Amino acid sequence: MIKILSGLLSPSDGTIVLNGINTAQDFSAYGKYVGLLSDKPALYSALTVFDYLLFCAQIKKVHNAQYQVLEVMKKLDLVNVRKSIIQTLSTGYRQRVALAQALVHNPPILILDEPTSGLDPQSAANLRQILLELSTEHTILFSSHVLHEVQNICSHITMINQGKILFHGLMQDLLRIGDNVLQGKKIIKISFSSEQAFSRDDVSSNLMVDAKHVHQYSSTLFELEVRLNSKEGLNLLVSKLIAKNFYIEQVTQ
């Protein structure tokens, strides 16, 4: 899908429209309107940052290329490494350089495929902040399997499985669906212990619950995992454990 949307593959069916332009009728729309950051960006590692970005600007026929490169480097905080050889940079900086080449011709649409993949937490956080700032001037298609990143960055979500769209809409609508699914179906884990040794079957029999819900970590330490739909059910279960002389270690939802 990413390769088709960015013009690297032709679709066998369907239509791609960028900024109101049917790409099948005007292939140049890709060059004008789209900047691509692939999941494995091909950087010329022997070049300096400035020379690489200048080369990218020139092949994209950017007017006043040197000025535009400097502006992009300022925006992505690359000025201090402009003379550095790309292969000497950290992974985080190389990812910024890859983003800079996608941005150097100032396209209205940015397509980013797993842009934070392989980054350390600080570099990933820095890149997320950059993307949020860029989103005020560009439409960004952000592909990721890291769902908390999607939640922190994106306003709209499209979830695709096996080529089928499962959901498309606002982030808050997706979260609302999640709340509705979870409502009344909370999974509770209760860790508890005893002074005397028990088997898992002994515990399930004492509590009158199916043994498959009981996890045994030692002869005196257990965990009960159940699906409850009310606080009353949880209170009843905790009371039963206490009545059977078990000690509650932890309760988590």
C-alpha positions in Angstrom: 0.0 0.0 0.0 2.8 2.4 0.9 4.7 1.7 -2.3 1.5 2.2 -4.4 0.6 5.5 -2.6 4.1 6.8 -3.1 4.3 5.9 -6.8 6.8 3.0 -6.6 4.3 0.5 -7.7 1.3 0.7 -10.1 -2.0 -0.5 -8.7 -3.6 -3.5 -10.4 -7.0 -2.0 -9.5 -8.5 1.1 -8.0 -7.6 4.8 -8.2 -5.2 7.0 -6.3 -6.1 10.7 -6.0 -3.5 13.1 -4.6 -4.7 16.7 -4.0 -7.6 16.1 -6.4 -5.3 14.7 -9.2 -5.8 11.2 -10.5 -2.2 9.9 -10.5 -3.0 7.5 -13.4 -3.6 10.5 -15.6 -0.8 12.7 -14.2 2.2 10.7 -12.8 4.1 13.9 -12.1 1.7 14.5 -9.2 3.9 12.2 -7.1 7.0 14.3 -7.6 5.2 17.5 -6.8 3.0 16.5 -3.9 4.6 13.6 -2.1 7.7 13.2 0.1 8.5 9.6 1.1 10.4 8.3 4.1 10.6 4.5 3.5 11.1 2.0 6.3 14.7 1.5 5.1 15.8 4.8 3.6 18.6 4.6 1.1 21.1 7.2 2.2 24.4 7.9 0.4 26.5 7.3 3.5 29.8 8.6 2.1 28.3 12.1 1.5 28.1 14.9 4.0 24.6 15.8 5.2 24.5 19.0 3.2 25.8 17.4 -0.1 23.3 14.6 0.1 20.4 16.9 0.7 21.6 19.3 -2.0 21.8 16.3 -4.4 18.2 15.3 -3.4 17.0 18.9 -4.0 18.6 19.1 -7.4 17.1 15.8 -8.7 13.7 17.0 -7.4 14.3 20.3 -9.4 13.9 22.5 -6.3 14.2 26.2 -7.1 17.0 27.9 -5.1 18.1 24.4 -3.9 20.9 25.6 -1.4 18.5 27.9 0.4 15.8 25.3 0.6 18.3 22.7 2.0 19.4 25.1 4.7 15.8 25.9 5.6 15.0 22.2 6.0 18.1 21.6 8.0 17.1 24.4 10.4 13.6 22.9 10.7 15.0 19.5 11.6 17.9 20.7 13.7 20.6 19.4 11.3 22.7 22.5 10.9 25.2 21.4 13.5 25.9 18.2 11.5 25.7 19.6 8.0 29.4 18.8 7.3 29.3 15.4 8.9 29.6 12.2 6.8 26.3 10.4 7.0 27.8 7.1 8.0 29.3 8.7 11.1 25.9 9.9 12.4 23.7 8.2 15.0 20.6 6.3 14.0 18.5 9.2 15.2 20.3 11.7 13.1 20.3 9.5 10.0 16.5 9.2 10.3 16.3 13.0 10.5 18.4 13.2 7.3 16.1 10.7 5.6 13.1 12.8 6.7 14.9 16.0 5.4 15.2 14.5 1.9 11.4 13.7 1.9 10.8 17.3 2.9 13.4 19.2 0.8 10.9 20.0 -2.0 8.3 21.1 0.5 5.6 18.6 -0.5 2.1 19.0 0.9 1.9 15.3 1.6 4.5 13.2 3.6 4.3 9.4 3.6 6.3 8.0 6.5 6.7 4.2 6.8 7.7 3.2 10.3 9.7 6.4 10.9 10.6 5.6 14.5 11.7 2.0 13.9 15.1 1.2 15.4 15.3 4.5 17.3 16.2 4.8 21.0 13.5 6.3 23.2 14.9 9.8 23.2 15.4 9.9 19.4 11.9 8.5 18.9 10.5 11.2 21.2 12.4 13.9 19.3 11.1 12.6 16.0 7.5 12.5 17.3 7.8 16.2 18.3 9.1 17.1 14.9 6.2 15.3 13.2 3.7 17.1 15.3 5.2 20.4 14.3 5.3 19.4 10.6 1.6 18.3 10.8 0.6 22.0 11.0 1.8 22.6 7.4 1.7 19.1 5.8 -0.6 16.2 5.6 1.2 13.2 7.1 0.4 9.6 6.4 2.1 7.8 9.3 2.4 4.0 9.2 3.3 2.1 12.4 2.6 -1.0 14.3 3.4 0.8 17.6 -0.1 1.7 18.7 0.8 4.1 21.5 2.8 6.2 19.0 -0.2 6.2 16.7 -2.3 7.4 19.6 0.1 10.2 20.5 0.7 11.5 16.9 -2.4 10.8 14.7 -5.7 12.6 14.5 -7.3 10.1 12.1 -6.8 6.3 12.0 -7.2 3.6 9.3 -6.7 0.1 10.5 -6.0 -2.5 7.7 -5.9 -6.3 8.0 -5.2 -8.5 5.0 -6.0 -5.7 2.6 -9.4 -4.9 4.2 -10.2 -1.7 6.0 -11.4 -2.5 9.5 -11.8 1.1 10.7 -11.4 4.6 9.4 -12.1 7.7 11.4 -11.1 9.9 14.2 -8.9 8.7 17.0 -11.5 9.5 19.7 -14.1 7.4 17.7 -11.7 4.4 17.8 -11.1 4.8 21.5 -14.8 5.1 22.1 -15.3 1.7 20.3 -12.7 0.2 22.6 -14.5 1.6 25.7 -17.7 0.0 24.5 -16.1 -3.3 23.9 -14.4 -3.3 27.3 -17.5 -2.0 29.2 -18.7 -4.7 31.5 -15.9 -7.1 30.5 -12.9 -6.3 32.7 -10.2 -8.9 33.2 -9.0 -8.9 36.8 -5.8 -10.5 38.0 -5.5 -11.3 41.7 -2.1 -12.4 43.1 -2.4 -14.2 46.4 -0.4 -16.4 48.7 -0.9 -18.9 51.6 1.1 -20.1 54.6 0.6 -23.8 53.7 1.3 -25.5 50.4 -1.6 -26.1 48.0 -1.9 -27.5 44.5 -3.7 -25.6 41.7 -6.6 -28.0 41.9 -6.9 -27.4 45.6 -7.1 -23.7 45.1 -9.7 -23.9 42.3 -11.8 -26.3 44.4 -11.6 -24.0 47.5 -12.6 -20.9 45.4 -15.1 -22.8 43.2 -13.5 -21.5 40.0 -12.3 -23.4 36.9 -8.6 -24.5 37.3 -7.8 -22.9 33.9 -8.2 -19.4 35.6 -5.6 -20.3 38.3 -1.9 -19.9 37.7 0.5 -21.4 40.1 4.0 -19.9 40.7 5.0 -22.0 43.7 3.3 -24.1 46.3 2.2 -21.0 48.2 2.0 -18.3 45.5 -0.9 -18.1 42.9 -2.6 -15.8 40.5 -6.3 -15.8 39.6 -7.3 -14.3 36.3 -11.1 -13.8 35.8 -13.4 -11.7 33.7 -15.8 -9.7 35.9 -18.5 -7.1 35.1 -18.9 -5.4 38.4 -17.1 -4.2 41.5 -19.5 -6.4 43.6 -18.1 -9.5 41.8 -14.6 -8.4 42.7 -15.5 -7.7 46.3 -17.1 -11.1 46.6 -14.0 -12.9 45.2 -11.6 -11.0 47.4 -13.8 -11.8 50.5 -13.8 -15.4 49.5 -10.0 -15.5 49.3 -9.7 -13.9 52.7 -12.2 -16.3 54.2 -10.1 -19.2 52.9 -7.1 -17.7 54.7 -5.3 -16.5 51.6 -3.3 -13.3 51.6 -4.0 -10.8 48.8 -0.7 -9.6 47.3 -2.0 -7.5 44.4 -5.1 -6.8 42.4 -4.7 -5.4 38.8 -7.1 -4.7 35.9 
